[in-house]
């Protein structure tokens, strides 16, 4: 029996037609060493036998079957609504965890009521000494809304040498393995289902920070991410989601004056990205950026930007694009700490 003061945790794993990934990763989640938690497989209308396999082999895992594929955001939101844990974890179906991962995350978030989100150290599944792209050791956002992480700038991944082994406040935590305080979600709302995939956790963390909450990384907790389970890095659809959702995230979290200041610079930077795609004969990706702008323009009317008093700016005052491509700064440690907002 768990101690009376042990907070209950609901671990949500959204999946669609992914039995091989579940076979590889879900047993480690079910074997988590924590006194009071539940694992809920949110099945997004799978047509394979993944649900049958989980039912037969991992009987402690609760199954929430959805009729349709609601995507990452919709699936997780239905899972949050169907559970009652004081804390809820969004965990990708291609993530393997250490037995004590949840204990460390809960200890961190439970240490301060202002902490609303915390992620583990995220490492590659294959090369476990290297940080993983999706979130590494916690993320930041530059002044134009481009994300990067401690341990990962663009596609340069750092070796884990213990350089990020202290808990730290960050601007965003990875949605691949993200523990959230339910009461904070009741304050700011759930994942934005219009995003479907990508940037949704950054938007959520931005909203949490705007509400006065902290977002942290707890490196004693470790998770290993395969990556590319939903969309491959080479997918033009992924490019479209990333550019579109980045623009929507800026529009809904910056005040109108901030948006007007940033948007022309974003057009310039994203225009350079289009030219780079064309130069590499990646025409479908160039078209995806243009589609992203068109979709963002059509969708932004659904949002009401915050006032200046209700907003907070991104954490990094400079442009990570210029730092990386022009100044040759390839690791997080090469960035000036003075350029980060607290």
MIDREN-152777 format. One record per residue (C-alpha): chain; residue number from 0; residue in one letter; x, y, z. Coordinates in Angstrom, 1 decimal. Each point is the difference from the previous one (the first is absolute). Layout:
+--------+-----+--------+--------+--------+--------+
! chaine ! num ! residu !     c1 !     c2 !     c3 !
+--------+-----+--------+--------+--------+--------+
!      A ! NUM !      a !      X !      Y !      Z !
...
+--------+-----+--------+--------+--------+--------+
***
This chain:
+--------+-----+--------+--------+--------+--------+
! chaine ! num ! residu !     c1 !     c2 !     c3 !
+--------+-----+--------+--------+--------+--------+
!      A !   0 !      x !    0.0 !    0.0 !    0.0 !
!      A !   1 !      x !    1.3 !    3.5 !   -0.8 !
!      A !   2 !      x !    0.6 !    2.4 !    2.8 !
!      A !   3 !      x !   -2.9 !    2.4 !    0.7 !
!      A !   4 !      x !    2.0 !    3.0 !   -1.1 !
!      A !   5 !      x !    1.3 !   -1.5 !   -3.3 !
!      A !   6 !      x !   -1.4 !    1.9 !   -3.0 !
!      A !   7 !      x !   -1.7 !   -2.2 !   -2.6 !
!      A !   8 !      x !    1.5 !    0.2 !   -3.5 !
!      A !   9 !      x !   -1.9 !   -0.9 !   -3.2 !
!      A !  10 !      x !    2.5 !   -0.9 !   -2.8 !
!      A !  11 !      x !   -1.6 !    0.4 !   -3.4 !
!      A !  12 !      x !    1.5 !   -1.8 !   -3.1 !
!      A !  13 !      x !   -1.8 !    1.0 !   -3.2 !
!      A !  14 !      x !    0.4 !   -2.5 !   -2.8 !
!      A !  15 !      x !   -1.2 !   -0.9 !   -3.5 !
!      A !  16 !      x !    0.8 !   -3.3 !   -1.8 !
!      A !  17 !      x !    3.4 !   -0.2 !    1.9 !
!      A !  18 !      x !    0.2 !   -3.5 !    1.4 !
!      A !  19 !      x !    3.8 !   -0.3 !   -0.6 !
!      A !  20 !      x !    0.6 !    3.2 !    1.9 !
!      A !  21 !      x !   -2.3 !   -1.0 !    2.9 !
!      A !  22 !      x !    1.7 !   -3.4 !    0.2 !
!      A !  23 !      x !    3.4 !    1.7 !    0.3 !
!      A !  24 !      x !   -0.8 !    2.8 !    2.3 !
!      A !  25 !      x !   -3.2 !   -0.4 !    2.0 !
!      A !  26 !      x !    1.3 !   -2.8 !    2.3 !
!      A !  27 !      x !    2.5 !    2.4 !    1.5 !
!      A !  28 !      x !   -2.8 !    2.5 !    0.7 !
!      A !  29 !      x !   -2.2 !   -2.7 !    1.6 !
!      A !  30 !      x !    3.1 !   -1.0 !    2.2 !
!      A !  31 !      x !    0.4 !    3.5 !    1.4 !
!      A !  32 !      x !    1.1 !    0.0 !    3.6 !
!      A !  33 !      x !   -2.5 !    2.5 !    1.5 !
!      A !  34 !      x !   -2.6 !   -0.6 !    2.8 !
!      A !  35 !      x !   -3.1 !    1.4 !   -1.6 !
!      A !  36 !      x !   -0.3 !    0.3 !   -3.8 !
!      A !  37 !      x !   -2.1 !   -1.3 !   -2.9 !
!      A !  38 !      x !    1.0 !   -0.5 !   -3.6 !
!      A !  39 !      x !   -2.8 !    0.7 !   -2.5 !
!      A !  40 !      x !    0.4 !   -0.9 !   -3.7 !
!      A !  41 !      x !   -2.0 !    2.4 !   -2.0 !
!      A !  42 !      x !   -0.6 !   -1.8 !   -3.2 !
!      A !  43 !      x !   -0.8 !    2.3 !   -2.9 !
!      A !  44 !      x !   -2.2 !   -2.4 !   -2.0 !
!      A !  45 !      x !    2.7 !   -2.5 !   -0.9 !
!      A !  46 !      x !   -0.8 !   -2.7 !   -2.5 !
!      A !  47 !      x !    2.9 !   -2.2 !    0.9 !
!      A !  48 !      x !    0.1 !   -2.4 !    3.0 !
!      A !  49 !      x !    1.9 !    2.3 !    2.3 !
!      A !  50 !      x !   -2.9 !    0.3 !    2.5 !
!      A !  51 !      x !   -0.3 !   -3.8 !    0.1 !
!      A !  52 !      x !    3.7 !   -0.4 !    0.6 !
!      A !  53 !      x !    0.0 !    2.5 !    2.9 !
!      A !  54 !      x !   -3.1 !   -1.6 !    1.6 !
!      A !  55 !      x !    1.6 !   -3.5 !   -0.2 !
!      A !  56 !      x !    3.5 !    1.0 !    1.1 !
!      A !  57 !      x !   -0.3 !    3.0 !    2.2 !
!      A !  58 !      x !   -3.2 !   -0.5 !    2.0 !
!      A !  59 !      x !    0.6 !    2.9 !    2.4 !
!      A !  60 !      x !   -0.1 !    2.5 !   -2.9 !
!      A !  61 !      x !   -3.4 !    1.6 !   -0.4 !
!      A !  62 !      x !   -1.4 !    0.4 !   -3.5 !
!      A !  63 !      x !   -1.8 !    3.1 !   -1.2 !
!      A !  64 !      x !   -1.2 !   -0.8 !   -3.5 !
!      A !  65 !      x !   -1.0 !    2.9 !   -2.3 !
!      A !  66 !      x !   -2.1 !   -0.5 !   -3.1 !
!      A !  67 !      x !    2.0 !    2.4 !   -2.1 !
!      A !  68 !      x !    3.6 !    1.1 !   -0.3 !
!      A !  69 !      x !    0.0 !    3.3 !    1.9 !
!      A !  70 !      x !    3.8 !    0.5 !   -0.4 !
!      A !  71 !      x !    2.4 !    0.7 !    2.8 !
!      A !  72 !      x !   -1.8 !    3.0 !    1.5 !
!      A !  73 !      x !   -3.5 !   -1.4 !   -0.2 !
!      A !  74 !      x !    1.0 !   -3.4 !    1.3 !
!      A !  75 !      x !    1.9 !    1.4 !    3.0 !
!      A !  76 !      x !   -2.9 !    2.4 !    0.8 !
!      A !  77 !      x !   -2.5 !   -2.9 !    0.1 !
!      A !  78 !      x !    2.4 !   -1.8 !    2.2 !
!      A !  79 !      x !    0.4 !    2.9 !    2.4 !
!      A !  80 !      x !   -3.8 !    0.4 !    0.2 !
!      A !  81 !      x !   -0.5 !   -3.8 !    0.7 !
!      A !  82 !      x !    2.5 !   -0.1 !    2.9 !
!      A !  83 !      x !    0.3 !    1.6 !    3.4 !
!      A !  84 !      x !    3.6 !   -0.1 !    1.0 !
!      A !  85 !      x !    1.3 !    3.1 !    1.8 !
!      A !  86 !      x !    2.8 !   -0.1 !   -2.6 !
!      A !  87 !      x !   -0.3 !   -1.2 !   -3.6 !
!      A !  88 !      x !    2.8 !   -1.2 !   -2.2 !
!      A !  89 !      x !    0.0 !    0.3 !   -3.8 !
!      A !  90 !      x !    2.3 !   -2.8 !   -1.2 !
!      A !  91 !      x !    0.6 !   -0.9 !   -3.7 !
!      A !  92 !      x !   -0.4 !   -3.6 !   -0.9 !
!      A !  93 !      x !    3.6 !   -0.2 !   -1.2 !
!      A !  94 !      x !    1.5 !    1.0 !    3.3 !
!      A !  95 !      x !    1.7 !   -2.5 !    2.4 !
!      A !  96 !      x !    0.5 !    1.1 !    3.6 !
!      A !  97 !      x !    2.2 !   -0.8 !    3.0 !
!      A !  98 !      x !   -1.8 !   -1.6 !    3.0 !
!      A !  99 !      x !    0.4 !    3.0 !    2.2 !
!      A ! 100 !      x !   -0.8 !    2.7 !   -2.7 !
!      A ! 101 !      x !   -3.5 !    0.8 !    1.4 !
!      A ! 102 !      x !    1.2 !    0.2 !    3.6 !
!      A ! 103 !      x !    2.5 !    2.7 !   -0.9 !
!      A ! 104 !      x !   -2.5 !    2.0 !   -2.1 !
!      A ! 105 !      x !   -2.6 !   -0.1 !    2.8 !
!      A ! 106 !      x !    2.5 !    1.0 !    2.6 !
!      A ! 107 !      x !    1.0 !    3.0 !   -2.1 !
!      A ! 108 !      x !   -3.5 !    1.3 !   -0.8 !
!      A ! 109 !      x !   -1.2 !   -0.8 !    3.5 !
!      A ! 110 !      x !    2.7 !    2.1 !    1.6 !
!      A ! 111 !      x !   -1.5 !    3.3 !   -1.1 !
!      A ! 112 !      x !   -3.7 !    0.8 !   -0.8 !
!      A ! 113 !      x !    1.2 !    2.5 !   -2.6 !
!      A ! 114 !      x !    1.5 !   -2.8 !   -2.1 !
!      A ! 115 !      x !   -2.6 !   -1.1 !   -2.6 !
!      A ! 116 !      x !    2.1 !   -2.0 !   -2.5 !
!      A ! 117 !      x !    3.2 !   -2.1 !    0.2 !
!      A ! 118 !      x !    1.8 !   -2.2 !   -2.5 !
!      A ! 119 !      x !    2.7 !   -2.7 !    0.4 !
!      A ! 120 !      x !    3.4 !    0.0 !   -1.7 !
!      A ! 121 !      x !   -0.9 !   -1.2 !   -3.4 !
!      A ! 122 !      x !    2.6 !   -2.2 !   -1.7 !
!      A ! 123 !      x !    0.1 !   -1.9 !   -3.3 !
!      A ! 124 !      x !   -1.4 !   -3.5 !    0.1 !
!      A ! 125 !      x !    2.9 !   -1.4 !   -2.0 !
!      A ! 126 !      x !    2.9 !    2.1 !    1.2 !
!      A ! 127 !      x !   -0.8 !    0.5 !    3.6 !
!      A ! 128 !      x !    2.9 !    2.3 !    0.6 !
!      A ! 129 !      x !   -1.4 !    2.6 !   -2.4 !
!      A ! 130 !      x !   -2.8 !    2.5 !    0.5 !
!      A ! 131 !      x !   -3.2 !   -0.5 !   -2.0 !
!      A ! 132 !      x !   -1.4 !    2.6 !   -2.5 !
!      A ! 133 !      x !   -3.5 !    0.3 !    1.5 !
!      A ! 134 !      x !    1.0 !    1.6 !    3.2 !
!      A ! 135 !      x !    3.5 !   -0.9 !    1.2 !
!      A ! 136 !      x !    0.4 !    1.7 !    3.4 !
!      A ! 137 !      x !   -2.8 !    2.5 !   -0.3 !
!      A ! 138 !      x !   -0.8 !    2.7 !   -2.5 !
!      A ! 139 !      x !    0.1 !    3.7 !   -0.7 !
!      A ! 140 !      x !   -1.5 !    2.3 !   -2.6 !
!      A ! 141 !      x !    1.8 !    2.8 !   -1.8 !
!      A ! 142 !      x !   -1.5 !    3.5 !   -0.6 !
!      A ! 143 !      x !   -1.4 !   -1.1 !   -3.4 !
!      A ! 144 !      x !   -1.7 !   -3.1 !    1.4 !
!      A ! 145 !      x !    2.6 !   -2.6 !   -1.1 !
!      A ! 146 !      x !    0.4 !   -2.8 !    2.6 !
!      A ! 147 !      x !    3.3 !   -1.6 !    1.0 !
!      A ! 148 !      x !    1.1 !   -2.1 !    3.0 !
!      A ! 149 !      x !    2.7 !   -0.4 !    2.5 !
!      A ! 150 !      x !    2.0 !   -2.8 !   -1.7 !
!      A ! 151 !      x !   -1.5 !    0.7 !   -3.5 !
!      A ! 152 !      x !    0.3 !    2.9 !   -2.4 !
!      A ! 153 !      x !   -1.7 !   -0.8 !   -3.3 !
!      A ! 154 !      x !    1.3 !   -3.4 !   -0.9 !
!      A ! 155 !      x !    3.2 !    0.1 !    2.0 !
!      A ! 156 !      x !   -0.4 !   -2.3 !    3.0 !
!      A ! 157 !      x !    2.4 !    0.1 !    2.9 !
!      A ! 158 !      x !    1.5 !   -2.9 !    1.9 !
!      A ! 159 !      x !   -1.3 !   -0.3 !    3.5 !
!      A ! 160 !      x !    3.1 !    0.8 !    2.1 !
!      A ! 161 !      x !   -1.9 !    1.1 !    3.1 !
!      A ! 162 !      x !   -0.1 !    3.6 !   -1.1 !
!      A ! 163 !      x !   -3.7 !    0.2 !    0.6 !
!      A ! 164 !      x !   -0.2 !   -2.1 !    3.2 !
!      A ! 165 !      x !   -1.5 !    2.7 !    2.2 !
!      A ! 166 !      x !   -3.8 !    0.7 !    0.1 !
!      A ! 167 !      x !   -0.7 !    3.2 !   -2.0 !
!      A ! 168 !      x !   -2.8 !    2.3 !   -1.0 !
!      A ! 169 !      x !   -0.7 !   -0.1 !   -3.7 !
!      A ! 170 !      x !   -2.4 !    1.7 !   -2.3 !
!      A ! 171 !      x !   -1.6 !   -3.2 !   -1.3 !
!      A ! 172 !      x !    0.2 !   -3.7 !    0.8 !
!      A ! 173 !      x !   -0.3 !   -2.8 !   -2.5 !
!      A ! 174 !      x !   -3.4 !   -1.6 !   -0.8 !
!      A ! 175 !      x !    1.8 !   -3.3 !   -0.5 !
!      A ! 176 !      x !    0.1 !   -0.4 !    3.8 !
!      A ! 177 !      x !   -1.7 !    2.8 !    1.9 !
!      A ! 178 !      x !   -1.4 !   -0.1 !    3.5 !
!      A ! 179 !      x !   -2.7 !    2.7 !    0.6 !
!      A ! 180 !      x !   -1.8 !    1.3 !    3.1 !
!      A ! 181 !      x !   -3.8 !   -0.6 !   -0.6 !
!      A ! 182 !      x !   -1.0 !    3.1 !    1.9 !
!      A ! 183 !      x !    2.2 !    2.1 !   -2.3 !
!      A ! 184 !      x !   -1.7 !   -1.5 !   -3.0 !
!      A ! 185 !      x !   -3.3 !    0.9 !    1.4 !
!      A ! 186 !      x !    1.2 !    3.6 !    0.1 !
!      A ! 187 !      x !    1.6 !    0.4 !   -3.5 !
!      A ! 188 !      x !   -1.9 !   -2.7 !   -1.9 !
!      A ! 189 !      x !    1.1 !   -3.2 !   -1.8 !
!      A ! 190 !      x !    2.0 !   -0.6 !   -3.2 !
!      A ! 191 !      x !   -1.1 !    2.1 !   -3.0 !
!      A ! 192 !      x !   -1.6 !   -2.6 !   -2.2 !
!      A ! 193 !      x !    0.2 !    2.3 !   -3.0 !
!      A ! 194 !      x !    3.8 !   -0.6 !    0.1 !
!      A ! 195 !      x !   -0.5 !   -3.8 !   -0.6 !
!      A ! 196 !      x !    3.7 !   -0.8 !    0.2 !
!      A ! 197 !      x !    3.1 !    2.0 !    0.9 !
!      A ! 198 !      x !    0.6 !    3.1 !    2.1 !
!      A ! 199 !      x !   -3.1 !   -0.8 !    2.1 !
!      A ! 200 !      x !    2.1 !   -0.5 !    3.2 !
!      A ! 201 !      x !    1.9 !    3.3 !   -0.6 !
!      A ! 202 !      x !   -3.3 !    1.8 !   -0.3 !
!      A ! 203 !      x !   -1.2 !   -1.6 !    3.2 !
!      A ! 204 !      x !    3.2 !    0.8 !    1.9 !
!      A ! 205 !      x !   -0.2 !    3.6 !   -1.2 !
!      A ! 206 !      x !   -3.6 !    0.2 !    1.3 !
!      A ! 207 !      x !    1.1 !   -1.5 !    3.3 !
!      A ! 208 !      x !    2.9 !    2.5 !    0.3 !
!      A ! 209 !      x !   -2.4 !    2.9 !   -0.8 !
!      A ! 210 !      x !   -2.2 !   -1.2 !    2.9 !
!      A ! 211 !      x !    3.0 !    0.2 !    2.3 !
!      A ! 212 !      x !    1.0 !   -3.7 !    0.1 !
!      A ! 213 !      x !    3.5 !   -1.4 !   -0.3 !
!      A ! 214 !      x !    1.1 !   -2.6 !   -2.6 !
!      A ! 215 !      x !    3.0 !   -2.1 !    1.0 !
!      A ! 216 !      x !    2.3 !   -2.9 !   -1.0 !
!      A ! 217 !      x !    0.9 !   -2.7 !    2.5 !
!      A ! 218 !      x !    3.1 !   -1.8 !   -1.3 !
!      A ! 219 !      x !    0.0 !   -2.8 !    2.6 !
!      A ! 220 !      x !   -3.0 !   -1.4 !   -2.0 !
!      A ! 221 !      x !    1.1 !   -1.5 !   -3.3 !
!      A ! 222 !      x !   -2.0 !   -1.0 !   -3.0 !
!      A ! 223 !      x !    1.1 !   -1.4 !   -3.4 !
!      A ! 224 !      x !   -1.8 !    1.2 !   -3.1 !
!      A ! 225 !      x !   -0.1 !   -1.9 !   -3.4 !
!      A ! 226 !      x !   -1.5 !    3.0 !   -1.8 !
!      A ! 227 !      x !   -1.8 !    0.4 !   -3.3 !
!      A ! 228 !      x !   -2.9 !   -2.2 !    1.1 !
!      A ! 229 !      x !   -2.7 !    2.4 !   -1.2 !
!      A ! 230 !      x !    1.8 !    1.9 !   -2.8 !
!      A ! 231 !      x !    3.5 !   -0.5 !   -1.4 !
!      A ! 232 !      x !    2.4 !    2.9 !   -0.1 !
!      A ! 233 !      x !    0.0 !   -0.3 !   -3.8 !
!      A ! 234 !      x !   -3.8 !    0.4 !   -0.2 !
!      A ! 235 !      x !   -1.2 !    3.3 !   -1.7 !
!      A ! 236 !      x !   -3.1 !   -0.4 !    2.2 !
!      A ! 237 !      x !    2.3 !    0.4 !    3.1 !
!      A ! 238 !      x !    1.5 !    3.1 !   -1.6 !
!      A ! 239 !      x !   -3.5 !    1.5 !   -0.5 !
!      A ! 240 !      x !   -1.0 !   -0.8 !    3.6 !
!      A ! 241 !      x !    3.2 !    1.5 !    1.5 !
!      A ! 242 !      x !   -0.2 !    3.3 !   -2.0 !
!      A ! 243 !      x !   -3.8 !    0.4 !    0.3 !
!      A ! 244 !      x !   -0.2 !   -0.8 !    3.7 !
!      A ! 245 !      x !    3.0 !    2.2 !    0.8 !
!      A ! 246 !      x !   -1.8 !    3.0 !   -1.6 !
!      A ! 247 !      x !   -3.3 !   -0.8 !    1.8 !
!      A ! 248 !      x !    1.9 !   -0.4 !    3.3 !
!      A ! 249 !      x !    1.5 !    3.5 !   -0.4 !
!      A ! 250 !      x !   -3.3 !    1.5 !   -0.9 !
!      A ! 251 !      x !   -1.9 !   -1.4 !    3.0 !
!      A ! 252 !      x !    2.7 !    0.7 !    2.6 !
!      A ! 253 !      x !    1.5 !    3.4 !   -1.1 !
!      A ! 254 !      x !   -1.8 !    3.3 !    0.4 !
!      A ! 255 !      x !   -1.0 !    1.6 !   -3.3 !
!      A ! 256 !      x !    2.9 !    2.4 !    0.2 !
!      A ! 257 !      x !    2.4 !   -2.9 !    0.5 !
!      A ! 258 !      x !   -1.5 !   -1.9 !   -2.9 !
!      A ! 259 !      x !    0.3 !    3.0 !   -2.4 !
!      A ! 260 !      x !    3.6 !    0.4 !    1.0 !
!      A ! 261 !      x !    0.9 !   -3.7 !   -0.4 !
!      A ! 262 !      x !   -2.0 !   -0.9 !   -3.1 !
!      A ! 263 !      x !    2.0 !    1.9 !   -2.7 !
!      A ! 264 !      x !    3.2 !   -1.6 !    1.4 !
!      A ! 265 !      x !   -1.6 !   -3.4 !   -0.1 !
!      A ! 266 !      x !   -1.0 !    0.4 !   -3.7 !
!      A ! 267 !      x !    3.7 !    0.8 !   -0.8 !
!      A ! 268 !      x !    1.3 !   -3.0 !    1.9 !
!      A ! 269 !      x !   -2.6 !   -2.4 !   -1.3 !
!      A ! 270 !      x !    0.6 !    1.4 !   -3.5 !
!      A ! 271 !      x !    3.7 !   -1.0 !    0.4 !
!      A ! 272 !      x !   -1.2 !   -3.5 !    1.1 !
!      A ! 273 !      x !   -2.0 !   -0.2 !   -3.2 !
!      A ! 274 !      x !    3.0 !    0.9 !   -2.1 !
!      A ! 275 !      x !    2.1 !   -2.5 !    1.8 !
!      A ! 276 !      x !   -2.5 !   -2.8 !   -0.7 !
!      A ! 277 !      x !   -0.1 !    1.1 !   -3.7 !
!      A ! 278 !      x !    3.8 !    0.0 !   -0.2 !
!      A ! 279 !      x !    0.0 !   -3.6 !    1.3 !
!      A ! 280 !      x !   -2.8 !   -1.0 !   -2.5 !
!      A ! 281 !      x !   -2.3 !   -0.7 !    3.0 !
!      A ! 282 !      x !   -2.9 !    1.7 !   -1.8 !
!      A ! 283 !      x !   -2.8 !   -1.7 !    2.0 !
!      A ! 284 !      x !    1.5 !    1.4 !    3.2 !
!      A ! 285 !      x !    0.1 !    3.5 !   -1.6 !
!      A ! 286 !      x !   -3.6 !   -0.3 !   -0.9 !
!      A ! 287 !      x !   -0.8 !   -1.2 !    3.5 !
!      A ! 288 !      x !    1.3 !    3.3 !    1.5 !
!      A ! 289 !      x !   -2.3 !    2.0 !   -2.4 !
!      A ! 290 !      x !   -2.9 !   -2.3 !    1.0 !
!      A ! 291 !      x !    0.8 !    0.6 !    3.6 !
!      A ! 292 !      x !   -0.3 !    3.8 !   -0.4 !
!      A ! 293 !      x !   -3.3 !   -0.4 !   -1.8 !
!      A ! 294 !      x !   -1.4 !   -2.3 !    2.6 !
!      A ! 295 !      x !    1.2 !    2.2 !    2.9 !
!      A ! 296 !      x !   -1.6 !    3.0 !   -1.6 !
!      A ! 297 !      x !   -3.3 !   -1.8 !   -0.3 !
!      A ! 298 !      x !    0.1 !   -1.4 !    3.6 !
!      A ! 299 !      x !    1.3 !    3.0 !    2.0 !
!      A ! 300 !      x !   -3.5 !    1.6 !    0.1 !
!      A ! 301 !      x !   -1.0 !   -2.7 !    2.6 !
!      A ! 302 !      x !    2.5 !    1.5 !    2.5 !
!      A ! 303 !      x !   -0.1 !    3.2 !    2.1 !
!      A ! 304 !      x !    3.6 !    1.2 !    0.7 !
!      A ! 305 !      x !    0.8 !    1.0 !    3.6 !
!      A ! 306 !      x !    0.5 !    3.5 !    1.1 !
!      A ! 307 !      x !    3.6 !    1.1 !    0.8 !
!      A ! 308 !      x !   -0.7 !   -0.4 !    3.7 !
!      A ! 309 !      x !   -1.2 !   -3.6 !   -0.6 !
!      A ! 310 !      x !    2.9 !   -1.1 !   -2.1 !
!      A ! 311 !      x !    3.7 !   -0.9 !    0.6 !
!      A ! 312 !      x !    2.6 !    0.0 !   -2.8 !
!      A ! 313 !      x !    2.0 !   -3.0 !   -1.1 !
!      A ! 314 !      x !    3.0 !   -0.9 !    2.2 !
!      A ! 315 !      x !    2.8 !    0.6 !   -2.4 !
!      A ! 316 !      x !    0.5 !    3.7 !   -1.0 !
!      A ! 317 !      x !    2.0 !   -0.7 !   -3.1 !
!      A ! 318 !      x !   -0.5 !   -2.0 !   -3.3 !
!      A ! 319 !      x !    1.1 !   -3.7 !    0.3 !
!      A ! 320 !      x !    0.0 !   -0.1 !   -3.8 !
!      A ! 321 !      x !    2.7 !    2.7 !   -0.2 !
!      A ! 322 !      x !    1.9 !   -1.4 !    2.9 !
!      A ! 323 !      x !    0.1 !   -3.4 !   -1.6 !
!      A ! 324 !      x !    0.5 !    0.7 !   -3.7 !
!      A ! 325 !      x !    2.0 !    3.3 !    0.1 !
!      A ! 326 !      x !    1.8 !   -0.1 !    3.4 !
!      A ! 327 !      x !    0.7 !   -3.7 !    0.0 !
!      A ! 328 !      x !   -1.4 !   -0.7 !    3.4 !
!      A ! 329 !      x !   -0.8 !   -3.7 !   -0.2 !
!      A ! 330 !      x !   -0.6 !   -0.9 !    3.6 !
!      A ! 331 !      x !   -2.2 !    1.5 !    2.8 !
!      A ! 332 !      x !    3.1 !    0.7 !    2.1 !
!      A ! 333 !      x !    1.3 !    2.4 !   -2.7 !
!      A ! 334 !      x !   -3.0 !    2.3 !    0.5 !
!      A ! 335 !      x !    0.4 !    2.9 !    2.4 !
!      A ! 336 !      x !   -1.9 !   -0.6 !    3.2 !
!      A ! 337 !      x !   -0.6 !    3.7 !    0.2 !
!      A ! 338 !      x !   -2.2 !   -0.2 !   -3.1 !
!      A ! 339 !      x !   -2.6 !   -2.1 !    1.8 !
!      A ! 340 !      x !   -2.9 !    1.5 !    2.0 !
!      A ! 341 !      x !   -0.6 !   -1.5 !    3.4 !
+--------+-----+--------+--------+--------+--------+
***
